[in-house]
């Protein structure tokens, strides 16, 4: 990072020099090089590396005439997508020092970057300056500020007030706005307010989407309110909005964690009957849960079902079963699963190795235990 910023500083120092002291041919070449870089990427800079982006900024500030603010905006936006928010802020400051005026879009980028760095007060200062210059903030700009309040500071009450203020100012909060606020409410343990806000969304002419319900279901499941999560699933069904495998997995996982294994299996069957295809995460939740309750037969059957349906088990699947069989004293079955795992080119993890080492030691097979320990060292070194 220091090297990158230092690279940028070299360009800034050049830019502060007197353009008249540099031959006109240089300026034309610099301008041509800058245009060439943009045209070579067809205006799409997503593949640009950070050092190259800072170098391109250096080329741009040396061009005469200066590139348009739209071109600067594209570059700043690209660096922001790299999550190099401090670099964007630094470049924005350099633009100001060099007399390059910001526009609505560059101000919005800077506000977003300050919010992402939990510097909401500085974002507010930029917003104030932007509005003094006659630029009205867009819903995107205000959503960035909302995200700063919700996720990068402890100012959730101000986030709620901001949404109310947006409505008063004539803005129509969109689904992204509400989703951000709902997520923030859950982060600050304001679950009842988050759930109530979903009801208010429709009243404000904004229908909850899959992301909204995904955030709410995840939030209530983390609190252990499984009944509310199940009622939300029913509400989605009534509203003709299909929950999808991710939301079902969230509820199934919560049911498993809170020892409702039969309810989890019932929900799994309901999901399948609705044509929602389970994935490896679904099966892993159920297999781990069944193993914890000593239901080895049911767990093994789920593994067979996965393989028949061409859903590839992963290291989590095999490790859960191997650990369960070892604890039950069924070392032979555990070894068979380990062999199948290797045959499928799935690398064991520390859970797999620890389970087998424990199993071999319990059966006085110390040479195999030592061999497994050596393999564990080898695999960890290879990674």
Buried (B, 14 or more C-beta within 10 A) or exposed (E): EEEBBEBBBEBBEEBEEEEEEBEEEEBEEBBEBBBEBBEEBEEEBEEBEBEEBBBBBBBBBBBEEBBEBEBBBBBBBBBBEBEBBBBBBBBBEBBEEEEBEBBBBBBBBBBBBBBBBBBBEBBBEBBEEBEEEEBEBEBBBBBBBBBBBBBBBEBBEBBBEBBEEBEEEEBEBEBBBBBBBBBBBBBBEBBEBBBEBBEEBEEEEBEBBBBBBBBBBBBBBBEEBBEBBBEBBEEBEEEEBBBBBBBBBBBBBBBBBBEBBEBBBEBBEEBEEEEBEBBBBBBBBBBBBBBBBEBBEBBBEBBEEBEEEEBEBBBBBBBBBBBBBBBEEBBEBBBEBBEBBEEEEBEBBEBBBBBBBBBBBEBEBEEBBEBBBEBBEEBEEEE
